[in-house]
Amino acid sequence: MSIFSPGATLQVLRNAAGSLGQDCTLCGDASAGALVCRPCAALLPAVGLACQSCALALPAAGICGECLRHPPAFDTAVAGFAYRFPVDRLVQRFKFAGDLALGRWLALQLADRVRALESPDLLVAPPLTAARLSGRGFNQALEIAKVVGRELGVRTALGGLAKTRETRPQPGLGPRARRANLRGAFRCDLALAGRHVAIVDDVITTGATADALARALKAAGAARVSAWCVARTPDPHR
């Protein structure tokens, strides 16, 4: 059963785990050892024209109305894919089923997407609370950041950032509630005076997490903050 069929579920992806080294995760055909074969990779929903500020897909290049009205604390944002089928299933498998090999593949796609951009001085990942990290077993954003950092030759901060309190789960919250939920939730102890820092994450939905973390980074002296993500959700207002 192909993941592209309407009835495909995350369980289908899990069942394919044993053959990832030989077969495509998405279609199940031979893939010369790649996790995703070239035909399937070519069909993934890449982000084309997008808001330069928040990476939201737009009909023309520029800055979206929301960012013009309420500029985020980060300066630019870039996404590799649109967060829709089947990319959403791939991200969920990595994040919730612990498929680190698939996470590395997603990170490599992001690295290719940002390779031609101005190189930052440092990569960071949104930190998790100790309880969330214990429950999940790993920080999915940090795993992506480490791979992207190695590919680009940019150091990834493995410490110096903390989430100071447990917040409500973001899914189900509107943009305003997300921002309020994360306000003041991050602390940065890194010395960042004059530096360009890139936040690396798996998904940007409203940008609330990146915004809150960017505020902490700039309070620590960062001159410029970029937000890079594997996937960007559609406009939650539409």
C-alpha positions in Angstrom: 0.0 0.0 0.0 1.5 3.3 -1.0 1.6 6.3 1.4 0.2 8.4 -1.5 -3.1 6.4 -1.4 -5.9 8.2 0.5 -6.1 5.6 3.2 -2.5 5.7 4.1 -1.7 6.4 7.8 1.3 6.9 9.9 1.2 3.2 10.8 2.0 2.3 7.2 5.2 4.3 7.6 6.0 2.5 10.8 5.5 -0.9 9.1 8.0 0.0 6.4 10.7 0.7 9.0 12.4 -2.6 8.4 13.0 -1.9 4.7 14.1 1.7 4.8 17.6 0.9 3.7 16.4 -0.6 0.4 12.9 0.7 -0.3 11.4 4.2 -0.5 9.6 5.2 2.7 6.8 6.7 0.7 6.0 4.4 -2.2 7.8 1.2 -1.2 9.7 0.8 -4.5 13.4 0.1 -4.7 15.3 3.3 -4.0 18.9 2.4 -4.3 19.3 2.6 -0.6 17.8 6.1 -0.2 15.1 6.7 2.4 13.0 8.5 -0.2 13.4 7.7 -3.9 14.0 10.5 -6.4 10.6 10.4 -8.0 8.9 10.7 -4.6 11.3 13.4 -3.5 10.5 15.4 -6.6 6.8 15.3 -5.7 7.1 16.6 -2.2 5.4 20.0 -1.7 8.4 22.4 -1.8 7.9 26.0 -0.7 8.1 28.4 -3.6 7.3 32.1 -3.4 7.0 33.0 0.3 7.0 35.8 2.8 10.6 36.9 3.4 9.8 37.4 7.0 7.8 34.3 8.1 8.1 31.9 5.1 4.4 31.8 4.6 3.5 30.8 1.0 2.5 33.9 -1.1 1.4 34.4 -4.7 4.3 36.8 -5.2 7.6 37.5 -3.4 7.5 40.0 -0.6 6.3 40.3 3.0 2.8 39.2 4.1 0.3 41.6 5.5 0.5 40.1 9.0 4.3 40.6 9.2 3.9 44.2 7.9 1.4 44.8 10.7 3.2 42.8 13.4 6.8 42.1 12.4 8.2 39.0 14.3 11.3 39.3 16.4 13.2 37.1 13.9 14.4 38.9 10.8 13.9 36.2 8.1 12.4 32.7 7.7 13.0 29.9 5.3 11.1 26.6 5.0 12.0 23.5 3.0 8.5 22.2 2.5 4.9 23.0 3.0 3.6 21.0 6.0 1.0 18.9 4.1 0.7 15.3 3.0 3.0 13.5 2.8 5.6 15.7 4.5 3.4 16.0 7.6 3.6 12.1 7.9 7.3 12.1 7.6 7.8 14.8 10.2 5.4 13.0 12.6 7.2 9.7 12.1 10.5 11.3 13.0 9.1 13.3 15.9 6.8 10.9 17.6 8.1 7.5 16.5 11.7 8.3 17.0 12.9 7.6 13.4 16.2 9.4 13.6 17.3 8.2 10.2 14.3 9.9 8.6 15.0 13.0 10.7 18.5 13.1 9.3 17.0 12.9 5.7 14.7 15.8 6.5 17.6 17.8 7.9 19.6 17.2 4.8 16.8 18.6 2.7 16.7 21.7 4.9 20.5 22.0 4.6 20.2 22.0 0.8 17.5 24.6 0.9 19.6 27.1 3.0 23.0 26.3 1.7 23.2 29.3 -0.7 22.0 31.8 2.0 24.2 34.0 4.2 25.8 31.7 6.7 25.0 32.4 10.3 27.5 32.4 13.1 25.6 29.9 15.2 22.6 27.5 15.0 20.3 27.0 17.9 17.2 24.8 18.5 14.2 25.6 20.6 14.9 23.9 24.0 12.5 21.5 25.7 11.7 21.4 29.4 13.3 18.4 31.2 9.9 16.7 31.5 9.2 17.0 27.8 12.7 15.9 26.8 12.3 12.9 29.2 9.0 11.9 27.7 10.1 12.2 24.1 13.7 11.0 24.5 15.2 13.5 22.2 14.8 17.1 21.0 13.8 16.8 17.4 14.8 20.3 16.5 18.3 19.9 18.0 18.8 16.7 16.0 17.9 18.6 12.8 20.2 21.5 13.8 23.2 19.2 14.4 22.9 17.7 10.9 22.4 21.1 9.2 25.3 22.5 11.2 27.6 19.7 10.1 26.5 20.1 6.4 27.1 23.9 6.5 30.2 24.0 8.7 28.3 26.1 11.3 28.5 25.4 15.0 25.3 24.3 16.8 24.8 25.4 20.4 24.2 22.3 22.6 23.6 24.3 25.7 23.1 27.9 26.9 19.3 27.9 26.1 16.6 26.8 28.5 12.8 26.7 28.5 12.0 28.2 31.9 8.5 26.8 32.4 6.2 24.2 31.0 3.8 25.7 28.5 0.5 24.4 27.2 0.7 22.3 24.0 0.6 24.7 21.0 -1.7 22.6 18.8 -5.3 23.9 19.1 -4.2 27.4 20.2 -4.8 30.4 18.0 -1.9 32.8 17.0 -2.5 35.2 19.9 -2.9 32.4 22.4 0.3 30.8 21.1 2.3 34.0 21.6 0.9 34.5 25.1 1.6 30.9 26.0 5.3 31.3 25.1 5.9 34.9 26.2 9.1 34.9 28.4 9.3 31.1 28.3 13.0 31.0 27.0 16.2 32.0 28.6 19.5 32.5 26.8 22.9 32.5 28.5 25.0 32.6 25.4 27.3 35.5 24.5 25.8 36.6 21.2 26.9 40.2 20.8 26.7 41.2 17.2 26.2 37.7 15.9 23.8 36.2 13.3 21.9 33.3 14.8 19.7 30.8 13.0 16.9 29.0 14.9 16.3 25.5 13.4 13.0 23.7 14.0 11.0 21.0 12.4 7.8 23.0 11.8 6.8 26.6 11.9 3.0 27.1 12.4 2.4 30.7 13.5 6.0 31.5 14.3 5.2 32.0 18.0 8.0 29.7 19.2 10.6 31.2 16.9 9.4 34.7 17.9 9.7 34.0 21.6 13.2 32.4 21.2 14.3 35.3 18.9 13.4 37.8 21.6 15.6 35.9 24.1 18.5 35.7 21.6 18.3 39.4 20.8 18.2 40.2 24.5 21.5 38.2 24.7 23.0 40.5 22.1 22.2 38.8 18.7 22.2 41.3 15.9 20.2 39.1 13.5 18.1 36.1 13.9 16.9 33.8 11.1 14.3 31.0 11.4 14.9 27.8 9.4 12.4 25.0 9.4 11.8 21.7 7.6 8.2 22.6 6.9 5.8 25.5 7.2 2.1 25.1 7.8 -0.4 27.0 5.6 -1.8 30.3 6.9 -3.8 29.3 10.0 -6.2 32.2 9.4 -7.3 30.8 6.0 
